[in-house]
Amino acid sequence: MKLLVDSADISEIESLLASFPIDGVTTNPVLIAKEKRPFKQQIQEIRHLLPDRLPLHVQIIADDCKGMIDQARTLYDWLDGNVWIKIPVCKEGLRAIRKLSADNIRTTGTTIYTPLQAVLAAKAGAGYVAPYVNRIDHEYGDGAGVVKTIADLFRLYGFNCKVLAASFKHNSQILAAMEAGSHEATISPELLKHLADHPAANRDIHGFRHVWQSQYGTFSL
């Protein structure tokens, strides 16, 4: 399973790339606006920070098909390499995904709450769909269950589309999405940087060091 950073904070992304096996970055309008910098500059710096093999998923803000297409093409002009345009899955968004896919512009269907939205996005040509796990949990029920149904349907019907689970508030939701068969997950820096933490692991590390120092009087090998 691939793990992406859901952030627009340059220093945070850079730090996580140095420490964790990160597979890409996703952003959205809220994350970009939090940085209080010119959008073009911010998004280009994020793309330049990433190796070519790692994707950047970046979202448009238009709510009509023409506006979505125009913004998607602008982003493609601004950004080099492995870029996916996040398009909300609604009537206008599905029209935009179809037209952009026909022009070989890669798209990610976002604002996914139901398996039917995901199937429609895949049929329209999206390469990814992003179900909102925590928001589904909070508003409607079983976020991981929605992820599982989407993954099962994609496998059953042979869709060339991947599930990029999004919107997590705690680690158990991330694990549930993994168990449900999500291909990828995008995770906030606050959660991601603590995924490896566990009190027992910290206890064991300190225990090993204490015994070693007691015997050798140093932490050197």
N, C-alpha and C positions, 0 to 999 in steps of 0.2 A: 504494500500500500504506500502511495506517495503522500508526503506531508508538505503542505505549502504554508507560507506565512501570510496571514491576513492583516496587512498593515501598509501604511504609506510613510512610516517613519524611517528615514534613511539610516540613521545610526542604529536603530533597533534591528532592522533587516540585516545590516552589515554584521552586527554582533552575532545574530543567530546563524548566519551563513558560516561564520568562523567556528561555531561550536557544535552545530547540529547537522545531520544529513538532510538538509532542506532541498526540496524538489521544485521550488518555484515560489511566486508571490501572487497574491490576489489583492485588489484594491476595490473600493467602492466610493461613491461621492462623499459619504460622511467621513471616511478615513482621510480622503484627500483634503477636504475642507478643514479638518482639525489641524493640519500642518500650517495653514495660513500662509501659503506660498503660491506663486503663479503655477497654475495647473500644468502647463506644458513643461516648464522647467522641472517640476517635481517628478512627473511621470517619466521624463527622459532620463533623469538621474537614477531612478529605480531600475529602468531597463539597462542602463550602462553598468550598473552595479552587478547585474546578474550575468553569469556565463551564458553563452549563446544557447546551450542545451536546455537551460531552465526557462519555463514559460512565465510570462507576465499576463495576468487576466485583468483587463481594465474596462471599466463600465462607462457607457454613455448615459446622458441624462435627458435626452429628448423623449417625448411621449407619443410621437407620431412616426409612421414608417419612414417618410422622407427625411425627417430630422435625424432619426436613428441611423439611417444609411449615410447621410452626410457626415455625422459625427464619427461614425465608424471609419469612414474613408480618411477623414482628417487624422485620426489616431494612427492609422496605418502609414500615413505619410510622415508623421512625426517619429514613429518608433521603428527600430530595426529588429529583425530576428524573430524570435519565438513569441508572438503576440496573439492573444485571444481577446475578442471583443465581447464583453458581457452585455447581453440583451435581455431585458425583462420578458418573460413568457406571458404575453397577452395577445389579443388579436393583432394589434399593430406590430408587436414584437415578432410574432411568427411570420408576418409578411416580410419584415426586415431580414430575419434569419434566412429565409428562402432566397431573397435577392442577393444578400451578401455571400451566401454559400455558392451561388451560381457564379460569383465573381472571385471565388477562391479566397474569400476573407473568412478566417476561422472565427467561429462564434461559440460562446458559452451561454446557454439558457439559464437565466438567474430568476430570482423570486419564485422558486419552485415550492409548492405546498402539496401538490397531489401527483400521483403516478400518471394521471392522464395529461397533465401539463408536460411532464417529462417525455412521454411518448410523442406528443405533438411536436415538441422541440426537436427530438431526434429525427422524426419524419421530415421536418422542415430543413434539416441539415446541420443542426448544432453538433459540435464535437464533444461538448460537455453539457451536463445539467447540474445545477447547484441547488439541491434541496436544503431548506433552512431548518435544521434539526431542532434547535432549541425553540425557535418560534413555533414550529409545529407542536412540540411538546407542550408549550405554554398555552397556545391558543386552541389547539384541536385534539391533542392526544399523543399519538405514538410516532415521534420523528424517526426513530430507527426502523420502525415498521414500514414507513413510507420509503425509506432508503432501500430496504430489503425488497419490497415489491417492485420498485424501479429496476434494481439490479437484476431481479429474476425475469422481468419482462424483457429487458434488453438482451439477456442471454437467450431467452426462449425464442425471440423473434429475430435474433442476429443483428441488432442495431449496432452500427459502428459509432457508438456514443458512450462516453464514460460518465460515471457518477462522481461528482466532486462535492462531497458533503460539506456543508457550511453551517455557521451559526451554532457555536458551542459555548456553554457556560461552565461546564465541569468535565473532568476527565472521563467519567462514566459514560457520558454521551459520545465521546470520541471512540471509546472502546466498543460501544454498542453499534456505532456506524461501521467500524471495522468488521465486527461479527456479522453485520447485515450484508456485507459484500461490497461496500463502497470502494471504488477503485482508488480514490484520492480523498483527502480531507484538507480543508484550509482552516488554520487555527490561529487565534490571536497570539501575539507574543507573550501575553500574561500567562496563558495556559501552556504554550509550547515550551517555554524555558524551564518549566517545572515538571515536564513529563517524566524525566528521569529521577525525580526526587522521591525518596522513601525513607522514613525514619529508621527502618531496619538496616538499609544500606549504609546510611550515615553511621549508625552504631557499629556495624561491622568494620567499616573503614577505620574508624577511630580505634577499635579493638586491635586490628592488625598492627596499626602504627604503635600502639602502646606496648605490645609484646615485643615488637622489633626493637624499639628504643630501650626497653628494659634489658635486652640481651646485648645490644651493640652500642648503646649510648649515643646513637645518631640515627638520622633518617637517610643517610647516604648509603648507596649500595657498595 
